[in-house]
Amino acid sequence: MNMQNQGSEFRSRLEEILDKCGLPTDMAAYIEDRLIPVTYEKGAVIFLRGAPSDLLFWLLRGFVKLYLPHADGNRTLVDLARPGDFLGFVNDQDSKGRRHLLEAHALTKCTVGLFTREQIAPILNKLDRAGTIHLLEQLNVAWSAMFERYVWFLGSPFRTRLEMVFNGLGTRFGINDKRGTLVVPELSHEDLAEMIGSSRPMVSKLIGDMIKEGFLARGEKRHFILRPKEGGSTVTSDDVQSPVPRNGYSKQTVGARDHASARRSLTLSSPAQNGSYGTMVK
């Protein structure tokens, strides 16, 4: 089935990912033509931790939550995925084969394109020596950036973690609004608590503080609005040195700058910068 009409965002992001990896962008058509679309309703489980990962999952439409479950029954909301993102990128391998380490749940009604690992082999077999080296270098950079981002994240207080999360959401899911940058996915306080590893009451307090300070506003339903920084202008991609290409989390929100400066860097306004994450990483 031809997937040409499943969404221009998916196609453009897939071409961007291939280009960054040094792969011919015309491979996007090869992949699209072989994807098998599967639709999931809001709240549905796409795959669980420990499930076989012999299939590749590409998100075509909608938004998906990626969780890391813990042995005590709790879980961490690791990331949100948007069209073009590759969902099953974190795997383990044992005697029974390759397994998913994360879980994927549909945040909205969504369509996922399934692609077998056997189908990806012809693409990789076409790479020459230079192309293979470039691809490995890009994968190393991506995983290294993810590692750095989480080291910064784990060493930060909850307020800074929440600012980092909103920075990422604004970059990847934000659209221009007269009030600032509207974050498209509807997220509850519980969702945000799972993203920063805190309690729901703590997130509610932090959000209340950020609203009082003018760095955040509430939109309709569960939407958040990132407010322009002082002076009426918003932070652009040139103002933020992001160590993680996919997620757009800002390394500058911690470390060298003081906490007040970190707050002023909260807003990222341009949805045109969404061609990143690749998420956690592409």
ROTI-202348 format. One record per atom (N, C-alpha, C): x, y, z. Coordinates in steps of 0.05 Angstrom, whole numbers, padded with zeros to 5 digits, always signed. Layout:
<koldrens>
XYZ;...
</koldrens>
This chain:
<koldrens>
+00017-00024+00000;+00000+00000+00000;+00018+00025+00000;+00011+00044-00017;+00027+00069-00019;+00019+00087+00005;+00039+00097+00020;+00034+00113+00044;+00037+00143+00038;+00037+00150+00012;+00042+00178+00005;+00023+00197+00018;-00002+00189+00023;-00022+00207+00033;-00025+00205+00064;-00008+00190+00077;-00010+00188+00106;+00000+00212+00121;+00012+00231+00107;+00020+00255+00121;+00046+00266+00111;+00046+00291+00103;+00071+00303+00092;+00091+00307+00114;+00082+00310+00139;+00101+00314+00161;+00119+00289+00164;+00106+00266+00162;+00122+00241+00165;+00143+00239+00143;+00134+00245+00118;+00153+00242+00095;+00176+00262+00098;+00170+00287+00104;+00191+00307+00106;+00210+00301+00129;+00200+00291+00151;+00218+00285+00174;+00234+00260+00168;+00223+00241+00154;+00238+00217+00147;+00261+00224+00128;+00256+00242+00109;+00277+00250+00090;+00299+00265+00105;+00291+00281+00125;+00310+00296+00141;+00328+00277+00157;+00316+00257+00169;+00331+00237+00184;+00351+00222+00166;+00342+00214+00143;+00359+00200+00125;+00382+00217+00116;+00377+00243+00111;+00398+00261+00102;+00418+00265+00124;+00409+00268+00149;+00428+00271+00171;+00446+00247+00176;+00435+00224+00169;+00450+00199+00172;+00467+00193+00147;+00467+00211+00128;+00483+00207+00104;+00471+00187+00084;+00445+00181+00087;+00431+00162+00069;+00415+00178+00048;+00413+00166+00024;+00397+00180+00003;+00368+00185+00011;+00359+00209+00007;+00332+00215+00016;+00310+00201-00001;+00318+00191-00024;+00298+00176-00040;+00291+00149-00027;+00306+00141-00007;+00299+00117+00008;+00273+00120+00023;+00265+00146+00028;+00239+00151+00041;+00216+00138+00026;+00217+00140-00001;+00196+00129-00017;+00196+00098-00014;+00219+00086-00013;+00221+00057-00010;+00208+00048+00016;+00214+00063+00037;+00203+00056+00064;+00173+00061+00064;+00164+00084+00054;+00136+00090+00054;+00119+00069+00040;+00129+00060+00017;+00114+00040+00001;+00111+00013+00015;+00127+00008+00035;+00127-00018+00048;+00116-00018+00076;+00109+00006+00086;+00098+00008+00113;+00070-00004+00113;+00064-00018+00134;+00036-00028+00139;+00023-00011+00160;+00003+00005+00154;-00009+00023+00173;-00027+00009+00193;-00025+00015+00218;-00042+00005+00239;-00052+00028+00256;-00078+00030+00260;-00089+00053+00276;-00095+00044+00305;-00088+00061+00324;-00093+00056+00352;-00110+00078+00363;-00129+00071+00380;-00146+00091+00393;-00131+00104+00416;-00140+00127+00425;-00128+00141+00447;-00127+00123+00472;-00103+00121+00484;-00099+00105+00508;-00091+00076+00502;-00091+00068+00477;-00084+00040+00470;-00055+00035+00474;-00048+00010+00481;-00020+00002+00483;-00010-00007+00456;+00012+00005+00447;+00023-00002+00421;+00043-00025+00424;+00060-00024+00443;+00076-00047+00451;+00085-00043+00480;+00091-00066+00493;+00100-00066+00521;+00129-00073+00524;+00140-00067+00547;+00168-00074+00553;+00170-00105+00552;+00191-00115+00539;+00195-00144+00537;+00183-00156+00513;+00167-00141+00498;+00155-00152+00473;+00177-00155+00451;+00175-00174+00434;+00195-00177+00412;+00196-00152+00395;+00220-00144+00387;+00223-00120+00372;+00232-00126+00343;+00220-00147+00332;+00227-00154+00304;+00213-00136+00284;+00194-00119+00294;+00181-00099+00277;+00191-00071+00284;+00194-00054+00264;+00200-00026+00269;+00174-00010+00268;+00172+00009+00286;+00147+00025+00289;+00154+00054+00282;+00142+00064+00260;+00144+00092+00253;+00117+00106+00257;+00118+00128+00272;+00093+00142+00277;+00085+00159+00253;+00061+00154+00242;+00052+00169+00218;+00034+00192+00226;+00016+00188+00245;-00003+00208+00254;-00007+00206+00284;-00012+00230+00296;-00019+00230+00324;+00006+00232+00342;+00001+00229+00368;+00023+00231+00388;+00023+00205+00405;+00047+00198+00414;+00051+00173+00429;+00068+00179+00453;+00061+00167+00476;+00078+00168+00500;+00096+00144+00501;+00121+00149+00509;+00141+00127+00512;+00148+00126+00542;+00143+00103+00554;+00147+00099+00583;+00170+00079+00588;+00184+00084+00610;+00202+00064+00621;+00190+00054+00647;+00179+00029+00647;+00167+00018+00672;+00189+00010+00692;+00182+00011+00718;+00201+00004+00739;+00190-00021+00753;+00209-00034+00767;+00202-00059+00781;+00181-00055+00803;+00180-00031+00815;+00162-00026+00836;+00134-00018+00827;+00129-00019+00801;+00103-00013+00790;+00101+00016+00780;+00119+00033+00787;+00119+00060+00777;+00131+00061+00749;+00130+00084+00737;+00141+00087+00710;+00149+00116+00705;+00167+00119+00686;+00177+00145+00678;+00167+00151+00649;+00155+00174+00645;+00148+00183+00619;+00173+00194+00605;+00186+00178+00590;+00212+00185+00578;+00209+00206+00556;+00189+00203+00540;+00188+00221+00517;+00160+00221+00504;+00155+00241+00488;+00131+00241+00471;+00141+00239+00442;+00126+00224+00426;+00134+00221+00398;+00113+00235+00380;+00122+00246+00357;+00105+00258+00338;+00110+00246+00310;+00094+00252+00290;+00096+00239+00264;+00125+00241+00253;+00134+00218+00244;+00162+00216+00234;+00181+00203+00254;+00173+00202+00280;+00190+00190+00300;+00190+00160+00299;+00212+00148+00305;+00216+00119+00306;+00212+00111+00335;+00192+00094+00341;+00184+00089+00368;+00201+00068+00382;+00209+00047+00368;+00222+00024+00382;+00252+00025+00380;+00264+00047+00389;+00293+00050+00385;+00309+00041+00409;+00297+00035+00431;+00312+00026+00455;+00305-00004+00459;+00326-00021+00454;+00322-00050+00455;+00343-00063+00473;+00336-00088+00480;+00355-00106+00493;+00355-00132+00477;+00375-00148+00482;+00376-00174+00467;+00384-00196+00487;+00369-00218+00486;+00376-00241+00503;+00374-00266+00486;+00373-00289+00499;+00372-00314+00485;+00347-00318+00468;+00326-00302+00476;+00300-00304+00461;+00298-00283+00438;+00319-00267+00435;+00319-00248+00414;+00318-00219+00424;+00313-00201+00406;+00313-00172+00412;+00286-00164+00425;+00288-00148+00447;+00264-00141+00462;+00262-00111+00467;+00238-00101+00468;+00233-00072+00475;+00239-00067+00504;+00252-00045+00510;+00257-00036+00537;+00236-00016+00546;+00224-00002+00527;+00204+00018+00534;+00176+00007+00527;+00156+00023+00535;+00128+00017+00528;+00118+00041+00512;+00101+00036+00493;+00089+00057+00476;+00059+00057+00480;+00048+00080+00488;+00019+00084+00492;+00009+00107+00475;-00014+00104+00462;-00025+00125+00445;-00035+00148+00463;-00023+00172+00460;-00033+00196+00474;-00058+00206+00460;-00059+00204+00434;-00083+00210+00418;-00088+00187+00399;-00110+00188+00385;-00114+00168+00364;-00091+00171+00344;-00078+00150+00337;-00054+00152+00321;-00053+00129+00301;-00036+00133+00281;-00030+00113+00261;+00000+00107+00261;+00007+00082+00263;+00035+00073+00263;+00040+00056+00239;+00063+00061+00226;+00071+00045+00203;+00090+00023+00212;+00084-00002+00206;+00101-00025+00214;+00120-00032+00191;+00145-00038+00198;+00166-00043+00178;+00184-00065+00190;+00188-00087+00177;+00204-00108+00189;+00234-00102+00186;+00250-00114+00204;+00279-00110+00203;+00290-00122+00178;+00278-00143+00167;+00287-00155+00143;+00285-00135+00119;+00265-00118+00120;+00261-00099+00099;+00281-00076+00100;+00292-00071+00123;+00312-00050+00125;+00340-00059+00115;+00344-00085+00114;+00370-00096+00106;+00379-00087+00078;+00361-00088+00058;+00369-00079+00031;+00380-00050+00030;+00368-00033+00048;+00377-00005+00049;+00406-00004+00060;+00410-00018+00081;+00437-00017+00094;+00458-00031+00076;+00450-00051+00062;+00469-00065+00045;+00479-00048+00022;+00464-00027+00015;+00473-00009-00006;+00494+00011+00002;+00498+00013+00028;+00518+00033+00038;+00546+00025+00031;+00562+00044+00022;+00590+00039+00018;+00605+00043+00045;+00631+00040+00044;+00647+00042+00069;+00644+00070+00082;+00646+00091+00066;+00643+00118+00077;+00615+00123+00088;+00595+00113+00075;+00568+00116+00085;+00563+00101+00111;+00574+00077+00113;+00572+00062+00138;+00585+00076+00161;+00609+00087+00156;+00624+00101+00177;+00608+00126+00186;+00597+00140+00167;+00581+00164+00173;+00557+00157+00190;+00543+00136+00182;+00519+00127+00197;+00526+00120+00226;+00548+00105+00230;+00557+00097+00257;+00564+00122+00273;+00577+00142+00260;+00584+00166+00274;+00559+00181+00283;+00539+00182+00267;+00514+00196+00274;+00500+00182+00297;+00500+00155+00296;+00487+00140+00318;+00502+00145+00344;+00529+00146+00343;+00545+00151+00367;+00539+00179+00378;+00538+00199+00360;+00532+00226+00369;+00504+00227+00382;+00485+00214+00370;+00458+00215+00380;+00456+00202+00408;+00468+00179+00412;+00467+00165+00438;+00483+00180+00459;+00506+00192+00450;+00522+00208+00468;+00507+00233+00478;+00493+00246+00459;+00477+00269+00467;+00455+00262+00486;+00442+00239+00482;+00421+00230+00500;+00433+00225+00528;+00456+00212+00529;+00469+00206+00554;+00475+00232+00569;+00486+00252+00555;+00493+00277+00567;+00468+00291+00578;+00446+00291+00562;+00422+00304+00570;+00411+00292+00596;+00411+00266+00598;+00400+00253+00622;+00419+00257+00647;+00445+00259+00643;+00462+00266+00665;+00456+00293+00676;+00453+00313+00658;+00444+00340+00666;+00417+00338+00680;+00399+00324+00669;+00372+00323+00679;+00371+00311+00707;+00384+00289+00712;+00383+00275+00737;+00397+00292+00759;+00415+00309+00752;+00429+00325+00772;+00416+00352+00777;+00392+00356+00765;+00379+00382+00768;+00355+00381+00787;+00348+00403+00800;+00324+00404+00816;+00299+00401+00799;+00276+00395+00812;+00252+00391+00797;+00244+00415+00781;+00248+00439+00791;+00241+00463+00775;+00256+00464+00749;+00282+00459+00750;+00298+00460+00726;+00290+00437+00707;+00285+00414+00718;+00276+00392+00701;+00250+00399+00686;+00231+00412+00701;+00206+00419+00688;+00211+00440+00666;+00229+00459+00671;+00236+00478+00650;+00248+00465+00626;+00265+00445+00630;+00277+00430+00608;+00256+00416+00592;+00237+00404+00606;+00215+00390+00593;+00199+00409+00576;+00192+00432+00587;+00176+00452+00572;+00192+00463+00548;+00218+00466+00551;+00235+00475+00529;+00232+00455+00506;+00234+00429+00513;+00232+00408+00493;+00205+00407+00480;+00184+00410+00496;+00157+00409+00485;+00152+00433+00467;+00162+00457+00475;+00159+00480+00458;+00173+00478+00432;+00197+00466+00432;+00212+00463+00407;+00199+00443+00389;+00190+00421+00399;+00181+00399+00382;+00151+00399+00377;+00135+00411+00395;+00106+00410+00392;+00093+00437+00393;+00109+00458+00393;+00098+00485+00396;+00089+00498+00370;+00068+00514+00372;+00059+00530+00349;+00056+00559+00359;+00060+00578+00341;+00058+00606+00348;+00030+00613+00357;+00028+00628+00378;+00002+00638+00389;+00007+00666+00398;-00014+00683+00396;-00011+00711+00404;-00003+00714+00433;-00007+00694+00449;+00001+00694+00477;+00028+00683+00482;+00040+00670+00462;+00066+00657+00465;+00069+00633+00447;+00078+00611+00457;+00080+00586+00443;+00061+00565+00455;+00042+00557+00439;+00022+00537+00449;+00033+00509+00445;+00034+00494+00467;+00043+00466+00466;+00019+00449+00457;+00020+00435+00435;-00003+00422+00423;-00013+00399+00439;+00004+00379+00447;-00007+00356+00462;-00020+00365+00488;-00042+00352+00495;-00055+00357+00521;-00042+00340+00542;-00029+00353+00561;-00014+00339+00582;-00026+00346+00610;-00029+00326+00626;-00039+00330+00654;-00015+00335+00672;-00021+00344+00696;+00000+00347+00716;+00013+00320+00723;-00003+00299+00722;+00008+00272+00726;+00028+00265+00705;+00022+00271+00679;+00040+00266+00657;+00067+00280+00662;+00066+00306+00670;+00090+00321+00674;+00105+00311+00698;+00091+00301+00719;+00104+00290+00742;+00120+00265+00734;+00108+00249+00716;+00122+00225+00707;+00146+00232+00690;+00146+00255+00678;+00168+00264+00661;+00192+00274+00677;+00187+00285+00701;+00209+00296+00717;+00215+00280+00742;+00200+00258+00746;+00205+00240+00769;+00196+00252+00795;+00175+00268+00796;+00166+00280+00821;+00137+00271+00826;+00125+00283+00846;+00097+00278+00852;+00079+00298+00837;+00054+00291+00835;+00035+00309+00821;+00032+00335+00837;+00030+00335+00864;+00028+00360+00878;+00052+00378+00874;+00076+00366+00871;+00100+00382+00866;+00098+00396+00839;+00089+00382+00819;+00086+00394+00792;+00065+00416+00793;+00043+00412+00807;+00022+00432+00809;+00034+00458+00822;+00050+00454+00843;+00062+00478+00856;+00081+00492+00837;+00098+00477+00823;+00118+00489+00804;+00104+00504+00782;+00083+00492+00771;+00068+00505+00749;+00055+00530+00760;+00044+00529+00784;+00032+00553+00796;+00052+00575+00799;+00076+00568+00807;+00098+00588+00810;+00105+00600+00783;+00107+00583+00763;+00115+00592+00736;+00094+00610+00724;+00068+00604+00730;+00046+00621+00720;+00047+00649+00734;+00052+00649+00760;+00053+00674+00775;+00077+00691+00765;+00099+00678+00758;+00122+00692+00749;+00121+00701+00720;+00100+00692+00706;+00096+00701+00679;+00110+00685+00658;+00121+00662+00665;+00136+00646+00646;+00118+00625+00632;+00094+00621+00643;+00077+00600+00633;+00048+00609+00636;+00030+00599+00618;+00002+00605+00620;-00014+00580+00614;-00039+00579+00623;-00056+00556+00617;-00074+00563+00594;-00075+00545+00574;-00093+00548+00552;-00119+00532+00556;-00133+00528+00535;-00158+00512+00537;-00151+00483+00543;-00169+00470+00557;-00166+00442+00564;-00139+00438+00579;-00122+00420+00570;-00097+00415+00584;-00073+00427+00569;-00078+00447+00552;-00056+00459+00537;-00040+00479+00554;-00014+00480+00550;+00003+00500+00563;+00013+00520+00542;+00018+00544+00551;+00028+00565+00534;+00054+00575+00546;+00076+00574+00531;+00101+00584+00539;+00102+00614+00532;+00107+00630+00552;+00106+00659+00548;+00132+00670+00537;+00130+00692+00521;+00155+00705+00511;+00172+00714+00534;+00198+00714+00529;+00217+00724+00550;+00215+00754+00551;+00230+00765+00570;+00229+00794+00575;+00236+00809+00549;+00222+00831+00544;+00227+00847+00520;+00208+00840+00498;+00191+00819+00501;+00171+00813+00482;+00180+00795+00460;+00205+00789+00458;+00215+00771+00437;+00217+00743+00449;+00219+00723+00432;+00221+00696+00442;+00249+00685+00435;+00256+00664+00449;+00282+00651+00444;+00281+00635+00418;+00300+00638+00401;+00302+00623+00377;+00321+00600+00380;+00323+00584+00359;+00342+00561+00360;+00371+00570+00363;+00377+00595+00354;+00405+00605+00356;+00412+00612+00385;+00392+00616+00401;+00397+00623+00429;+00401+00599+00447;+00395+00575+00437;+00396+00551+00454;+00415+00531+00442;+00434+00523+00458;+00453+00502+00451;+00443+00475+00460;+00428+00462+00443;+00415+00437+00451;+00432+00413+00446;+00439+00397+00467;+00455+00373+00464;+00440+00350+00452;+00414+00352+00450;+00398+00329+00440;+00383+00337+00415;+00392+00329+00391;+00379+00338+00367;+00349+00332+00366;+00341+00309+00376;+00313+00302+00373;+00295+00317+00392;+00302+00318+00417;+00284+00329+00437;+00285+00359+00440;+00308+00370+00433;+00310+00399+00435;+00313+00408+00464;+00322+00391+00483;+00326+00400+00510;+00350+00418+00512;+00349+00439+00527;+00370+00459+00527;+00390+00453+00549;+00415+00449+00541;+00436+00445+00561;+00441+00471+00577;+00435+00493+00565;+00440+00518+00578;+00421+00524+00601;+00400+00508+00604;+00381+00512+00626;+00393+00504+00652;+00416+00491+00652;+00430+00484+00676;+00459+00490+00672;+00475+00490+00695;+00503+00492+00692;+00512+00521+00695;+00523+00533+00673;+00537+00558+00674;+00518+00581+00682;+00494+00581+00672;+00476+00603+00677;+00462+00599+00704;+00455+00622+00717;+00442+00619+00743;+00413+00612+00739;+00399+00606+00761;+00372+00596+00759;+00352+00616+00746;+00356+00641+00752;+00339+00662+00741;+00342+00663+00711;+00367+00661+00701;+00371+00660+00672;+00358+00636+00660;+00360+00614+00674;+00347+00589+00663;+00318+00593+00660;+00305+00608+00678;+00276+00613+00676;+00270+00630+00651;+00287+00650+00646;+00282+00668+00624;+00285+00653+00597;+00299+00630+00597;+00303+00615+00572;+00281+00595+00567;+00259+00596+00583;+00238+00576+00581;+00226+00574+00554;+00220+00596+00541;+00203+00596+00517;+00220+00592+00492;+00211+00573+00475;+00222+00569+00449;+00198+00571+00430;+00198+00591+00412;+00174+00597+00398;+00171+00585+00371;+00192+00579+00357;+00189+00573+00329;+00183+00544+00323;+00159+00538+00314;+00152+00510+00307;+00168+00501+00283;+00180+00519+00268;+00196+00511+00245;+00221+00497+00254;+00228+00499+00279;+00252+00485+00289;+00246+00456+00297;+00222+00447+00291;+00214+00420+00300;+00228+00398+00286;+00243+00403+00266;+00256+00381+00252;+00280+00371+00267;+00276+00360+00289;+00299+00352+00304;+00309+00325+00299;+00262+00310+00354;+00270+00282+00362;+00257+00263+00367;+00308+00270+00332;+00296+00255+00334;+00291+00242+00356;+00283+00247+00379;+00276+00239+00404;+00293+00229+00418;+00278+00229+00434;+00300+00215+00442;+00312+00210+00416;+00322+00198+00402;+00342+00205+00382;+00336+00191+00356;+00340+00206+00335;+00339+00193+00309;+00367+00193+00298;
</koldrens>
